[in-house]
């Protein structure tokens, strides 16, 4: 049991910090098992969006969201385990993450209405500005965006808080913690990540 816990902790630490990223061969093929898992997460996200948009089997939504989140853990684990890191995976993984976050925000809006539009707007603005800064840095230096635990922690926190809203809406049928408060915390997580990455990109730009 101790060995299993130690391995799990090491894996999570590596995934959050990206400290083992340079120890793997980066393949150029999209047809890898981890990429197929990531693509399945994208497809599940589309199904999830259709579900809440049209009110189809909403009681299954919390299960489906867990499945999507598990693809995020599984693709990284399989890429490490099978040594199948790929250049496509580096693109597909954040695409799946951002699509899922967008779908989750849409679901929160349907559940809570106009009250969450302000925090959702702040969150989206932070993410858009961050993406633009990353594109500028890449255009100038050819450097891909850095993987940092701040970004991973932001996504994990947003997904947990978003899931709390879904759990209350679709399973409990009552509000314990206000969706508005939870959505504001999600927005502040994006703002904190934006401040960190902006500082990093500015420092990198000054060195170029």
KEDO-443719 format. One record per residue: residue number from 1; residue in one letter; x, y, z of N, C-alpha, C in turn. Coordinates in pm, 1 decimal, always signed. Atoms other than C-alpha are relative to their C-alpha. Layout:
BEGIN
   nr  rest      n.xx      n.yy      n.zz     ca.xx     ca.yy     ca.zz      c.xx      c.yy      c.zz
  NUM     a         X         Y         Z         X         Y         Z         X         Y         Z
...
% end
This chain:
BEGIN
   nr  rest      n.xx      n.yy      n.zz     ca.xx     ca.yy     ca.zz      c.xx      c.yy      c.zz
    1     x     +83.3    -120.5      +0.0      +0.0      +0.0      +0.0     +86.9    +125.7      +0.0
    2     x     -88.5    -116.1      -7.5    +283.0    +238.5     +89.0     +62.8     +27.9    -135.8
    3     x     -61.7     -16.1    +132.1    +451.0    +175.6    -249.5    -100.1     +56.9     -99.9
    4     x    +103.6     -48.3     +90.5    +121.9    +233.0    -433.4     -26.4    +148.5     +22.0
    5     x     +22.5    -141.4     -33.0     +63.8    +563.9    -253.2    +117.1     +85.0     -47.1
    6     x    -119.7     -73.5     +41.5    +422.4    +670.3    -322.3      +3.1     +19.0    -152.2
    7     x      +3.1      -9.7    +145.9    +385.5    +592.0    -694.1    -106.1     +99.9     -46.2
    8     x    +107.5     -92.3     +35.7     +54.9    +780.3    -711.6     +41.7    +144.2     +26.6
    9     x     -45.4    -134.4     -34.9    +206.7   +1080.9    -535.4    +104.8     +50.6     -99.1
   10     x    -103.5     -36.9     +95.8    +509.9   +1080.4    -767.8     -61.0     +35.7    -134.9
   11     x     +66.0     -26.5    +128.6    +285.3   +1061.6   -1074.9     -70.0    +134.5      +2.3
   12     x     +72.5    -126.3      -8.6     +65.4   +1350.1    -958.3     +95.9    +118.4      +5.6
   13     x     -98.5    -107.7     -10.2    +368.7   +1560.5    -867.4     +64.2     +27.4    -135.8
   14     x     -59.7     -15.9    +132.2    +524.8   +1497.5   -1208.5     -96.7     +67.0     -96.7
   15     x     +97.3     -56.8     +91.8    +203.2   +1580.3   -1391.7     -26.8    +147.3     +29.5
   16     x     +29.4    -138.4     -36.7    +142.5   +1903.0   -1197.4    +117.5     +92.6     -28.9
   17     x    -117.1     -85.9     +16.2    +500.4   +2033.0   -1223.2     +62.1      -9.3    -137.0
   18     x     -61.9     +19.9    +130.7    +594.0   +1892.3   -1563.7    +147.6     -31.8      +9.2
   19     x    -143.6     +18.1     -19.6    +932.5   +1800.5   -1416.5     +57.0    -121.0     -74.4
   20     x     -49.1    +117.0     +71.6    +953.3   +1469.3   -1603.9     -18.6     +12.1    -150.4
   21     x     +36.0     -13.9    +141.6    +855.5   +1611.0   -1943.4    +117.7     -23.6     -93.1
   22     x    -115.3     +11.6     +87.9   +1209.4   +1611.6   -2081.6     +59.0    -140.9      -2.9
   23     x     -56.4    +134.3      -8.0   +1274.2   +1246.9   -1994.6     -65.0     -96.5     -97.6
   24     x     +71.2     +85.9     +92.4   +1042.3   +1112.5   -2266.2     +26.6     +42.1    -144.3
   25     x      -9.7     -26.8    +142.6   +1071.5   +1081.6   -2642.1    -131.9     +59.6     -48.7
   26     x    +120.5     -64.1     +52.4    +827.3   +1310.7   -2821.8     -22.6     -50.8    -142.2
   27     x     +32.4     +55.7    +130.8    +660.7   +1132.8   -3114.9     -80.3     +99.8     -81.8
   28     x     +73.2     -89.6     +88.8    +503.5   +1299.2   -3417.2    -130.3     -61.0     -50.4
   29     x    +121.1     +67.5     +45.4    +220.6   +1050.5   -3470.2    -118.2     +35.3     +88.6
   30     x    +121.7     -25.5     -77.2    -135.3   +1131.0   -3368.4     -63.7    -131.0     +46.6
   31     x     +61.5    +128.7     -30.7    -224.5    +760.9   -3357.9     +71.5     -69.1    +116.0
   32     x     -52.4     +61.5    -121.4    -113.2    +689.1   -3003.7    -115.8     -23.4     +96.5
   33     x    +106.4     +30.5     -96.5    -317.2    +543.1   -2719.2     -36.4    +123.3     +84.1
   34     x     +35.8    -120.3     -77.2    -291.2    +859.8   -2503.3     -80.1    +101.2     -81.0
   35     x     +74.8     -94.5     +83.5    -410.2   +1074.6   -2796.0    -142.5     -46.5     -22.9
   36     x    +135.0     +52.7     +17.4    -706.6    +843.9   -2851.7     -84.0     +24.9    +125.7
   37     x     +69.8     -28.1    -125.7    -797.3    +885.4   -2483.5     -38.7    +148.0      +6.2
   38     x     +27.7    -144.1      -0.4    -770.3   +1264.5   -2515.4    -112.7     +34.5     -96.1
   39     x    +104.9     -25.3     +98.6    -984.6   +1267.2   -2829.9    -135.3     -50.8     +51.7
   40     x    +126.1     +49.2     -57.9   -1243.4   +1053.2   -2650.2     -54.6    +100.0    +101.1
   41     x     +42.7    -102.9     -93.7   -1250.5   +1322.9   -2380.8     -66.5    +116.6     -71.4
   42     x     +60.3    -106.8     +79.2   -1326.4   +1581.8   -2650.3    -140.5     -40.9     -46.0
   43     x    +130.6     +49.7     +45.1   -1610.0   +1366.2   -2786.6    -100.2      -6.0    +115.5
   44     x     +87.4      +4.3    -117.6   -1752.2   +1310.2   -2436.4     -43.4    +141.1     +39.4
   45     x     +33.9    -139.6     -31.7   -1739.9   +1687.7   -2384.1    -110.6     +51.5     -91.0
   46     x    +105.1     -39.5     +94.7   -1950.0   +1740.4   -2696.9    -133.9     -61.8     +41.7
   47     x    +121.8     +68.0     -45.3   -2202.6   +1482.3   -2572.7     -54.6     +67.3    +125.6
   48     x     +38.9     -68.2    -123.5   -2205.8   +1652.2   -2231.1     -69.6    +132.4     -30.1
   49     x     +58.7    -128.6     +36.8   -2280.7   +1989.2   -2393.2    -140.7     -18.0     -56.5
   50     x    +131.8     +28.8     +56.8   -2569.5   +1842.1   -2591.6     -98.2     -39.7    +109.8
   51     x     +86.1     +45.8    -109.7   -2704.9   +1677.2   -2275.5     -61.4    +115.4     +77.1
   52     x     +57.0    -106.3     -83.8   -2737.6   +1990.5   -2065.0     -71.2    +106.0     -82.6
   53     x     +64.1    -100.4     +84.6   -2833.3   +2212.2   -2359.0    -144.6     -36.6     -30.3
   54     x    +134.3     +45.1     +36.8   -3137.8   +1999.6   -2444.3     -69.6     -76.9    +112.5
   55     x     +61.5     +66.0    -114.5   -3204.9   +1853.4   -2099.5     -15.7    -149.5     -17.8
   56     x      +6.2    +143.4     +26.6   -3129.7   +1495.1   -2205.2     +71.7     -76.6    +111.8
   57     x     -58.9     +86.9    -103.8   -3071.4   +1246.9   -1919.0     +93.8     +78.4     +91.0
   58     x     -86.0     -87.1     -81.2   -2941.6   +1522.4   -1692.3     +50.9     -67.7    +126.9
   59     x     -46.4     +71.0    -118.9   -2914.5   +1280.7   -1401.6    +131.2     -72.1     -21.1
   60     x    -125.8     +67.6     +32.0   -2621.1   +1118.8   -1583.2    +116.5     +98.2     -17.2
   61     x    -103.5    -100.4     +24.6   -2431.1   +1446.7   -1624.5    +116.8      -9.3     +98.6
   62     x    -114.1     +12.0     -90.9   -2223.5   +1413.8   -1303.0     +89.1    -120.1     -31.5
   63     x     -79.8    +116.0     +39.4   -2113.4   +1065.5   -1417.1     +86.0     +32.1    -121.8
   64     x     -70.4     -31.6    +123.1   -2016.7   +1194.1   -1759.9    +114.5     +97.4     +25.0
   65     x    -104.5     -96.6     -33.5   -1819.4   +1484.4   -1613.2    +118.5     -70.3     +65.4
   66     x    -108.1     +77.7     -61.6   -1620.0   +1241.6   -1398.2     +78.7     -75.2    -107.2
   67     x     -64.6     +72.4    +108.9   -1546.9   +1037.4   -1711.5     +92.7     +91.2     -79.4
   68     x     -82.6     -96.1     +75.0   -1416.8   +1345.4   -1893.9    +125.7     +35.1     +79.0
   69     x    -115.2     -34.0     -84.0   -1191.7   +1439.1   -1602.3     +98.3    -117.1      +6.9
   70     x     -87.0    +117.3      -4.6   -1059.0   +1082.4   -1587.5     +84.6     -13.1    -126.5
   71     x     -81.7      +5.1    +121.6    -946.0   +1110.8   -1950.6    +122.0     +90.4     +13.2
   72     x    -112.8     -90.7     -21.5    -724.6   +1399.4   -1838.9    +110.5     -68.8     +79.7
   73     x     -99.7     +72.7     -78.5    -553.5   +1178.9   -1581.2     +55.0    -118.7     -78.2
   74     x     -39.5    +122.3     +69.5    -547.5    +868.9   -1801.9     +95.7     +26.0    -114.6
   75     x     -88.8     -22.9    +114.3    -385.7   +1024.3   -2108.5    +142.6     +30.1     +45.1
   76     x    -133.5     -29.3     -52.1     -96.8   +1160.8   -1903.5     +68.5    -124.2     +54.5
   77     x     -56.2    +123.3     -55.9     -48.6    +831.6   -1720.1     +45.2     -94.4    -111.0
   78     x     -33.1     +91.4    +109.3     -54.0    +629.5   -2042.9    +117.4     +51.9     -82.7
   79     x    -112.4     -57.3     +74.2    +182.3    +870.7   -2217.8    +131.5     -28.9     +71.7
   80     x    -119.4     +30.8     -78.8    +432.4    +822.2   -1934.1     +29.9    -149.5      -2.1
   81     x     -15.8    +144.5     -12.7    +375.8    +449.8   -1898.5     +46.2     -65.1    -129.8
   82     x     -30.2     +61.0    +129.9    +394.4    +368.9   -2270.9    +105.8     +77.5     -78.7
   83     x     -95.7     -88.1     +68.1    +645.5    +642.6   -2357.6     -54.7     +43.3    -136.1
   84     x     +66.7     -42.3    +122.4    +401.0    +781.1   -2613.0     -37.9    +147.6      +4.1
   85     x     +21.8    -144.1      +6.4    +429.1   +1154.1   -2561.3     +10.8     +42.9    -146.6
   86     x      -2.1     -43.0    +139.8    +358.2   +1333.1   -2888.4     -23.7    +149.1     -10.4
   87     x     +21.3    -143.3     +24.7    +358.3   +1681.0   -3036.4    -148.9     +29.2     -14.3
   88     x    +145.0     -17.8     +10.8     -11.7   +1631.7   -3115.6     -65.2      +1.2    +138.2
   89     x     +54.4      +5.5    -134.9     -80.1   +1542.5   -2752.7     +14.2    +131.1     +73.4
   90     x     -22.3    -128.8     -65.1     +65.7   +1873.0   -2641.6    -104.0    +103.2     -41.5
   91     x    +105.5     -90.0     +47.4    -202.6   +2044.5   -2847.9    -137.3     -51.1     +42.5
   92     x    +131.2     +57.9     -28.8    -493.1   +1803.9   -2794.4     -36.6     +11.5    +147.7
   93     x     +28.8      -1.3    -143.2    -461.8   +1797.1   -2415.9     -55.8    +134.2     +46.9
   94     x     +58.8    -128.9     -41.4    -508.8   +2173.1   -2356.7    -128.7     +33.0     -74.0
   95     x    +125.2     -22.4     +72.6    -777.3   +2181.2   -2628.7    -114.9     -67.8     +73.1
   96     x    +103.6     +71.7     -75.3    -974.3   +1914.8   -2440.1     -30.9     +72.0    +131.3
   97     x     +20.2     -69.7    -127.4    -920.8   +2102.1   -2112.6     -82.3    +126.7     -16.6
   98     x     +70.2    -127.2     +21.1   -1036.8   +2435.9   -2249.7    -143.1     -21.5     -49.6
   99     x    +135.5     +29.9     +46.0   -1334.2   +2284.1   -2431.6     -87.8     -44.6    +116.2
  100     x     +77.9     +47.0    -114.4   -1442.9   +2108.4   -2115.4     -32.4    +114.4     +95.1
  101     x     +24.5    -115.6     -86.7   -1403.3   +2425.8   -1908.9    -108.6     +88.5     -59.3
  102     x    +102.5     -81.0     +66.6   -1609.8   +2617.3   -2167.9    -137.3     -65.1     +13.6
  103     x    +127.7     +72.0     -13.5   -1879.1   +2347.7   -2160.5     -52.1      +9.7    +142.6
  104     x     +38.9      -8.9    -141.0   -1879.1   +2356.9   -1781.7     -56.7    +137.9     +32.6
  105     x     +49.3    -136.4     -23.6   -1922.7   +2735.0   -1778.4    -139.9     +18.3     -60.4
  106     x    +132.6      -7.1     +60.6   -2215.8   +2702.5   -2017.8    -104.6     -68.9     +86.1
  107     x     +91.4     +72.0     -88.8   -2372.8   +2450.7   -1783.1     -30.9     +81.6    +124.7
  108     x     +21.8     -83.9    -118.6   -2323.9   +2681.9   -1485.0     -95.5    +114.3     -32.5
  109     x     +88.9    -108.8     +41.5   -2495.5   +2961.1   -1678.0    -144.7     -49.1      -9.2
  110     x    +134.7     +55.9     +10.2   -2794.8   +2736.7   -1751.4     -58.7     -26.3    +138.8
  111     x     +46.8     +31.7    -134.6   -2815.3   +2634.4   -1384.8     -28.6    +126.6     +80.5
  112     x      +8.9    -116.4     -89.0   -2759.7   +2972.3   -1217.8     -49.9    +126.8     -68.2
  113     x     +52.1    -116.2     +70.8   -2863.4   +3218.4   -1489.5     +94.8    +119.0      -3.6
  114     x     -78.3    -122.6     +18.1   -2747.4   +3579.6   -1523.6     +92.1     +30.6    +118.1
  115     x     -78.8     -31.1    -119.2   -2604.2   +3585.3   -1170.3    +146.6     -39.9     -13.9
  116     x    -138.8     +45.7     +13.5   -2289.2   +3402.9   -1287.9     +67.4     +57.9    -124.7
  117     x     -58.9     -53.6    +122.1   -2229.0   +3603.0   -1606.3    +124.3     +83.9     +26.1
  118     x    -117.2     -83.2     -31.0   -1987.0   +3845.9   -1440.0    +122.9     -85.9     +29.3
  119     x    -118.9     +83.3     -22.7   -1751.9   +3580.2   -1294.7     +39.7     -82.0    -122.8
  120     x     -32.6     +72.9    +122.9   -1777.1   +3378.4   -1616.7     +74.0     +92.3     -96.9
  121     x     -65.8     -97.0     +87.2   -1683.1   +3692.5   -1811.2    +143.9     +26.1     +42.8
  122     x    -135.5     -21.8     -51.5   -1381.3   +3753.5   -1585.9     +89.9    -119.2     -30.8
  123     x     -76.3    +121.8     +25.4   -1270.8   +3393.7   -1624.7     +38.8      -9.1    -147.5
  124     x     -25.9      +9.0    +144.3   -1302.7   +3395.8   -2003.1    +100.2    +105.4     -43.8
  125     x     -91.9    -107.8     +35.8   -1124.2   +3731.6   -2031.5    +142.9     -35.3     +40.3
  126     x    -133.6     +39.7     -47.2    -831.3   +3601.8   -1823.7     +60.6    -106.3     -90.3
  127     x     -49.7    +109.7     +83.3    -802.7   +3287.9   -2035.8     +35.2     +48.9    -140.6
  128     x     -26.3     -52.7    +134.0    -822.6   +3479.4   -2365.4    +128.1     +81.8      -1.1
  129     x    -121.7     -81.1      -8.7    -555.8   +3729.2   -2258.2    +123.2     -88.3     +16.7
  130     x    -111.2     +92.1     -21.6    -335.4   +3444.0   -2140.3     +37.7     -70.7    -130.3
  131     x     -26.0     +67.6    +127.5    -372.3   +3263.0   -2472.6     +67.6     +94.9     -99.1
  132     x     -59.8     -97.5     +90.5    -287.8   +3580.9   -2664.7    +145.9     +25.5     +35.8
  133     x    -137.5     -21.9     -42.7     +25.6   +3638.9   -2456.6     +88.0    -118.8     -36.6
  134     x     -75.5    +120.1     +36.0    +135.2   +3279.0   -2513.8     +28.5      -1.7    -150.0
  135     x     -18.3      -4.1    +145.8     +83.7   +3323.4   -2890.6    +105.6    +102.3     -38.7
  136     x     -99.9    -103.2     +28.9    +289.9   +3643.2   -2890.2    +139.8     -50.7     +32.7
  137     x    -130.2     +52.7     -39.8    +573.9   +3474.6   -2701.8     +46.9    -105.9     -99.6
  138     x     -35.6    +103.6     +96.6    +563.8   +3179.8   -2941.7     +42.1     +62.0    -132.9
  139     x     -32.3     -67.3    +125.5    +568.8   +3414.5   -3242.4    +138.5     +64.2      +6.8
  140     x    -127.6     -68.6     -15.9    +869.3   +3602.1   -3103.9    +116.3     -97.6     +13.2
  141     x    -111.7     +87.9     -34.5   +1077.9   +3315.0   -2973.3     -12.9    -144.2     -47.5
  142     x     +20.9    +139.6     +36.4    +922.4   +2992.0   -3099.1     -11.4     -90.6    +120.8
  143     x      +6.8     +76.5    -124.8    +892.4   +2884.6   -2735.6    -144.0     -37.1     +31.5
  144     x    +133.3     +46.2     -36.9    +592.4   +2670.4   -2642.0     -33.0     +46.2    +142.4
  145     x     +39.1     -39.4    -135.2    +391.0   +2776.8   -2332.4     +52.5     -98.2    +104.2
  146     x     -57.9     +82.8    -105.1    +546.1   +2648.0   -2011.5    -109.6     -74.9     +75.5
  147     x     +91.5     +77.3     -84.3    +377.6   +2371.9   -1809.3     +35.7     +27.3    +145.4
  148     x     -27.3     -32.8    -139.9    +345.0   +2477.4   -1447.4    -114.8     -48.4     +86.3
  149     x    +103.2     +52.6     -89.0    +158.5   +2346.8   -1147.2    -111.3    +101.7     +24.0
  150     x    +103.4    -102.8     -16.6     -26.1   +2679.3   -1125.7    -115.6     -23.9     -98.0
  151     x    +102.4     +24.2    +100.4    -208.2   +2604.5   -1449.5     -78.3    -126.8     +28.1
  152     x     +67.7    +125.6     -32.1    -283.9   +2246.1   -1348.0     -91.8     +17.9    +120.5
  153     x     +80.0     -21.7    -120.3    -406.9   +2357.2   -1006.1    -123.5     +83.4     -31.0
  154     x    +115.4     -82.4     +41.1    -630.4   +2621.6   -1167.2    -108.4     -87.2     -60.6
  155     x     +98.2     +85.4     +66.5    -797.9   +2364.5   -1390.8     -65.0     -95.7     +98.8
  156     x     +52.8     +96.5     -96.7    -833.7   +2111.0   -1108.2    -100.5     +67.0     +93.4
  157     x     +89.5     -72.0     -90.5    -988.9   +2369.9    -874.4    -130.3     +36.5     -70.5
  158     x    +120.7     -39.7     +73.6   -1230.0   +2494.0   -1141.7     -90.1    -119.8     -25.2
  159     x     +80.4    +118.9     +26.7   -1341.6   +2142.6   -1226.3     -68.2     -51.2    +126.2
  160     x     +58.2     +46.1    -126.6   -1396.2   +2048.2    -861.1    -116.8     +90.3     +40.7
  161     x    +105.5     -94.7     -37.8   -1597.4   +2364.8    -792.1    -118.9      -8.9     -95.3
  162     x    +107.7     +16.1     +96.5   -1794.3   +2326.9   -1113.0     -78.7    -127.2     +24.8
  163     x     +67.2    +126.5     -28.5   -1869.0   +1967.4   -1025.0     -90.3     +12.9    +122.7
  164     x     +81.7     -22.0    -119.5   -1998.7   +2082.2    -686.4    -134.4     +62.1     -37.3
  165     x    +124.7     -61.5     +46.2   -2254.3   +2298.6    -866.9     -88.5    -104.4     -68.6
  166     x     +76.1    +103.2     +71.0   -2358.7   +2009.1   -1091.8     -58.0    -102.6     +96.9
  167     x     +44.5     +97.7     -99.8   -2382.7   +1771.2    -796.7    -123.6     +50.3     +73.8
  168     x    +114.4     -59.6     -70.0   -2616.6   +2009.7    -616.1    -123.0      +7.4     -90.5
  169     x    +112.9     -22.8     +91.0   -2829.7   +2078.0    -923.6     -64.4    -129.7     -47.4
  170     x     +53.6    +119.1     +65.3   -2865.0   +1730.4   -1071.6     -22.9    -118.9     +93.4
  171     x     +16.9    +112.2     -91.3   -2838.5   +1499.3    -772.0     -67.1     +39.1    +131.7
  172     x     +59.7     -40.4    -127.6   -2918.2   +1685.9    -450.7    -133.7     +70.9     -20.1
  173     x    +123.4     -74.7     +26.1   -3184.0   +1909.2    -602.0     -17.6    +119.2     +90.9
  174     x      +6.3    -119.4     -85.7   -3102.5   +2188.4    -357.3    +138.0     +62.8      +8.8
  175     x    -125.3     -75.3      -6.0   -2835.3   +2452.6    -302.0     +56.4      -2.2    +141.6
  176     x     -71.4      -4.2    -128.0   -2582.6   +2410.3     -20.0     +99.8    +115.2      -1.4
  177     x     -93.2    -111.5     +20.2   -2311.6   +2644.9    -148.8     -41.2     +72.1    -127.4
  178     x     +48.0     -78.8    +112.2   -2412.6   +2926.2    -383.5     +84.7     -21.3    -125.6
  179     x     -73.3     +12.3    +126.4   -2317.7   +2861.2    -748.5     +72.6    +129.4     -37.0
  180     x     -63.2    -128.8     +30.2   -2237.6   +3231.7    -775.8    +134.5     +10.4     +70.7
  181     x    -124.6      -3.8     -76.2   -1975.6   +3210.0    -499.9    +103.0     -94.3     -60.6
  182     x     -91.0     +99.2     +57.5   -1823.3   +2895.8    -650.9     +55.1     +47.5    -134.7
  183     x     -44.7     -48.6    +130.5   -1808.4   +3057.4    -995.6     +98.0    +115.6     +15.2
  184     x     -96.1    -107.6     -25.5   -1634.9   +3366.7    -855.8    +136.1     -56.0     +40.9
  185     x    -127.0     +62.5     -38.9   -1371.1   +3143.8    -695.5     +70.0     -56.6    -123.3
  186     x     -56.0     +49.5    +125.4   -1322.9   +2977.0   -1034.3     +62.6    +113.6     -80.5
  187     x     -51.7    -115.8     +73.5   -1276.1   +3321.1   -1191.3    +129.1     +51.2     +61.9
  188     x    -120.2     -48.4     -68.0   -1022.3   +3428.6    -929.2    +117.5     -94.7     -23.5
  189     x    -106.2     +96.3     +29.9    -825.9   +3107.7    -998.8     +61.7     +30.6    -136.5
  190     x     -50.5     -35.8    +133.0    -798.2   +3208.6   -1365.1     +77.5    +130.6      +3.9
  191     x     -69.7    -128.2     -11.6    -699.7   +3562.5   -1271.4    +137.6     -19.7     +62.6
  192     x    -128.0     +27.9     -65.4    -426.0   +3430.6   -1039.6     +96.7     -66.8     -97.7
  193     x     -84.7     +66.9     +99.1    -295.5   +3201.7   -1314.9     +46.3     +99.0    -106.5
  194     x     -35.7    -100.6    +101.0    -303.8   +3491.2   -1561.8    +111.9     +90.6     +51.2
  195     x    -103.5     -86.4     -58.0     -98.0   +3711.0   -1328.0    +134.2     -72.2      +3.1
  196     x    -124.9     +76.6      -6.4    +159.1   +3434.8   -1277.7     +62.2     -14.6    -137.6
  197     x     -53.6     +24.4    +133.7    +195.6   +3348.3   -1645.5     +40.4    +129.5     -69.1
  198     x     -36.1    -129.1     +59.0    +199.5   +3715.4   -1749.4    +136.4     +44.6     +49.9
  199     x    -130.1     -33.6     -57.1    +489.7   +3773.7   -1513.6    +109.8     -82.8     -64.7
  200     x     -97.1     +89.6     +62.3    +667.8   +3472.5   -1659.6     +28.8     +42.5    -144.6
  201     x     -18.2     -36.9    +140.2    +608.7   +3577.8   -2023.3     +72.8    +132.8     -13.0
  202     x     -67.8    -129.1      +3.6    +720.2   +3932.7   -1948.8    +148.9     -17.8     +27.2
  203     x    -141.2     +25.3     -32.3   +1042.1   +3803.8   -1791.4     +70.4     -67.4    -117.7
  204     x     -58.8     +68.4    +114.3   +1103.4   +3574.4   -2089.3     +21.7     +98.9    -115.7
  205     x      -9.0     -96.3    +108.5   +1038.4   +3859.7   -2334.0    +119.1     +94.5     +21.3
  206     x    -109.3     -90.8     -30.7   +1294.0   +4083.6   -2160.3    +135.9     -65.3     -26.9
  207     x    -126.9     +70.9     +22.2   +1560.8   +3813.6   -2199.7     +29.6     -20.0    -148.1
  208     x     -17.2     +25.9    +143.6   +1503.2   +3784.7   -2576.9     +66.7    +119.5     -69.5
% end
